[in-house]
Amino acid sequence: MRTSYDRALGGDGVPAALLPGPGCRLVAVGAAVPASVLANRHLMAFLDTSDEWITSRTGIEQRRVAPAETSVADLGVRAAETALAAAGLDPGTIDTVIATSSSVDVTFPSVACRVQARLGCPPGPAFDVQAACTGLVYAVGLADALVRAGSARRVLVVGSEIFTRVVDWRDRGTAVLFGDAAGAVVVGPASDPGSEILAVRLGADGHGADALVAGSADPGPMPDPLTPDRPAPARSLGRSVRMNGREVFRFSTQVIERLVRELAAAAEIPLDDLELVVPHQANSRILATAAGRLGLPLDRFVVNLDRYGNTSTASVPLALVEAALAGRCRPGAPIGLVAFGGGLTWGGILLRWGETAVGLDDARLSQRAAAAVPAGIQDAGGTAGE
């Protein structure tokens, strides 16, 4: 049956176009990940699964798990501090904070308000947006609009997730997919150094809402993924994820193709001139299928889900940070950020890469990387709770 989001992907809606006037800048990007590594083999202790089953279907080999005492805001603050430090920015220069999360531990106060207070930002606007895994792209698009309109000068955007408290650890179809991480982006005016934001494309179609839902959880006992002989920590607002995998796969592959083509058209460049695509890290099959539909080699896509899994709103900034630290972002290169998620939602941002400061706070390494990705981050082994 043809749904309305099929029609939207087929050509309805407002196409991406170059934004008017001097472009805002992506001044800084930071990411933070917890120390504990949960490899596929550890899931076999309480799930009917195997490393081969997971990797062949998702590409995921391991994911990070936040400790019980860490909140969504805690992880978000780490990512924000990393971004600000990389750019040499004082929190006092941030006049607006926008946060996004699909795994909040409390409904209010917002993650943005808690991050603002912890960082010591001035008492300007601070609020959360909800667009599932597309949330950070939505928030960056909103930040760009606020700066262009003169309603803000410098906006901090934070996407933070502790998704391991939302998944149902008894359901191998969803439990193997997600991990914990946070990402942060600073958006500033054209006078700031950084990558120019050339185009923004956002969309949604609620007719696909039931395909991916984080709703009321089954109250039955659930294992702690790090120590399966103990009960799991408290659920985030008593929720768990439910997904129609077939529908999500079909939608995702179509929308990535659509967004990448639109971003290239907005820049008036051949598709092959788009040097890098930084997609939401949902599933390696989704990314490979989308690359095939576009006729682009998969190595044009940034892929790090093998080490982190699907980190929802944090996945795009985390992938962008690692790509930049690895030297994959060439000055002046057009780079597309694309995301999709529950709602159903989708979003794309086209950058002209410039002097964007980047940083990675990996608690497992107990250091921040400022010039190169540490070799240890490539380790796909580890032990549960390490």
Sequence and secondary structure as in RCSB ss.txt:
>XXXX:A:sequence
MRTSYDRALGGDGVPAALLPGPGCRLVAVGAAVPASVLANRHLMAFLDTSDEWITSRTGIEQRRVAPAETSVADL
GVRAAETALAAAGLDPGTIDTVIATSSSVDVTFPSVACRVQARLGCPPGPAFDVQAACTGLVYAVGLADALVRAG
SARRVLVVGSEIFTRVVDWRDRGTAVLFGDAAGAVVVGPASDPGSEILAVRLGADGHGADALVAGSADPGPMPDP
LTPDRPAPARSLGRSVRMNGREVFRFSTQVIERLVRELAAAAEIPLDDLELVVPHQANSRILATAAGRLGLPLDR
FVVNLDRYGNTSTASVPLALVEAALAGRCRPGAPIGLVAFGGGLTWGGILLRWGETAVGLDDARLSQRAAAAVPA
GIQDAGGTAGE
>XXXX:A:secstr
   HHHHHHTT S      SSS  EEEEEEEEE SEEEEHHHHTTTSS  HHHHHHHH   EEEE  TT  HHHH
HHHHHHHHHHHHT  GGG  EEEEE SS SSSSS HHHHHHHHHT  S  EEEE  GGGHHHHHHHHHHHHHHHT
S SSEEEEEEEEGGGTS TT HHHHTTB EEEEEEEEE TTSSSEEEEEEEEEE GGGGGGEEEEE   S  B S
SSTTSB    GGGEEEEE HHHHHHHHHHHHHHHHHHHHHHTT  GGG  EEEE  S HHHHHHHHHHHT  GGG
B   HHHH B GGGHHHHHHHHHHHTT   TT EEEEEEEETTTEEEEEEEE  S EEEEEETTTTEEESSS  G
GGG     TT 
